[in-house]
Amino acid sequence: MSETPPDRLAANPNSPYYDEKLLERGVGVRFKGVEKTNVEEYCVSEGWVRLSAGKTLDRAGNPMTVKLKGPVEPYFRDAASEGTAEA
């Protein structure tokens, strides 16, 4: 498996950018230098993230999201934890 996360990834199984194996591996996202844990979807090349807005749901039962623009840095959580364990 590649050591770099994909350019675009979504947590919604109905999205064409959904990848179950990558999500099981654990992908973390830094947005504007801050770790975000409520990311529903991101795109590095276009520079945006979709964050869930609390616990509110739309009429289809999906989380309501807010799209924010800025620098996006995805990483694999397992690689980050290995690096900190050795230090």
C-alpha positions as CSV (number, residue, x, y, z in Angstrom):
1,M,0.0,0.0,0.0
2,S,1.2,3.5,-0.7
3,E,2.6,5.7,2.1
4,T,0.9,8.8,0.9
5,P,-2.9,9.3,1.4
6,P,-5.0,9.9,-1.8
7,D,-5.7,13.4,-3.1
8,R,-9.4,13.0,-2.2
9,L,-11.1,10.7,0.3
10,A,-14.7,10.5,1.7
11,A,-16.1,8.8,4.7
12,N,-19.6,8.3,3.1
13,P,-19.9,4.8,1.5
14,N,-22.2,6.4,-1.2
15,S,-19.4,8.6,-2.4
16,P,-17.2,7.6,-5.4
17,Y,-14.2,8.7,-3.3
18,Y,-14.9,6.2,-0.5
19,D,-12.2,3.7,0.2
20,E,-12.9,1.3,3.1
21,K,-9.3,-0.1,3.3
22,L,-7.8,3.3,3.7
23,L,-10.3,4.4,6.3
24,E,-9.6,1.1,8.3
25,R,-5.9,2.0,8.2
26,G,-6.6,5.3,9.7
27,V,-6.2,8.7,7.9
28,G,-5.7,11.8,9.9
29,V,-6.2,15.3,8.5
30,R,-4.5,18.6,9.4
31,F,-6.4,21.6,8.2
32,K,-4.6,25.0,8.4
33,G,-2.1,23.3,10.7
34,V,-4.8,22.0,13.2
35,E,-5.7,18.4,13.7
36,K,-9.4,17.8,12.7
37,T,-11.3,14.8,13.8
38,N,-14.7,15.5,12.3
39,V,-13.7,15.4,8.6
40,E,-16.3,13.8,6.3
41,E,-14.4,14.5,3.0
42,Y,-11.2,16.3,1.9
43,C,-9.5,17.2,-1.4
44,V,-5.8,18.3,-1.3
45,S,-5.5,19.6,-4.9
46,E,-8.6,21.8,-4.5
47,G,-7.7,22.8,-0.9
48,W,-10.9,22.1,1.0
49,V,-12.5,19.9,3.7
50,R,-16.0,19.0,4.6
51,L,-16.5,19.0,8.4
52,S,-19.6,17.6,10.1
53,A,-21.6,20.3,11.8
54,G,-22.3,18.9,15.2
55,K,-24.8,16.1,15.5
56,T,-27.4,17.6,13.0
57,L,-28.6,15.4,10.2
58,D,-30.1,16.2,6.9
59,R,-33.4,14.7,5.8
60,A,-31.7,11.7,4.3
61,G,-30.0,10.9,7.6
62,N,-26.5,12.1,6.6
63,P,-24.5,14.5,8.7
64,M,-24.8,18.2,7.9
65,T,-21.5,19.5,6.6
66,V,-19.6,22.7,6.2
67,K,-17.1,23.2,3.4
68,L,-14.0,25.2,4.4
69,K,-11.1,26.2,2.1
70,G,-7.4,26.2,3.1
71,P,-4.3,24.0,3.1
72,V,-5.1,20.3,3.7
73,E,-2.5,17.8,5.0
74,P,-3.7,14.2,5.2
75,Y,-1.5,11.5,6.8
76,F,-1.7,7.9,7.9
77,R,-2.2,7.6,11.6
78,D,-0.3,4.4,11.9
79,A,2.8,6.0,10.4
80,A,2.5,9.0,12.8
81,S,2.2,6.7,15.9
82,E,5.2,4.7,14.8
83,G,7.3,7.9,14.5
84,T,6.4,9.1,18.0
85,A,6.9,5.7,19.6
86,E,10.5,5.6,18.5
87,A,11.4,9.1,19.7
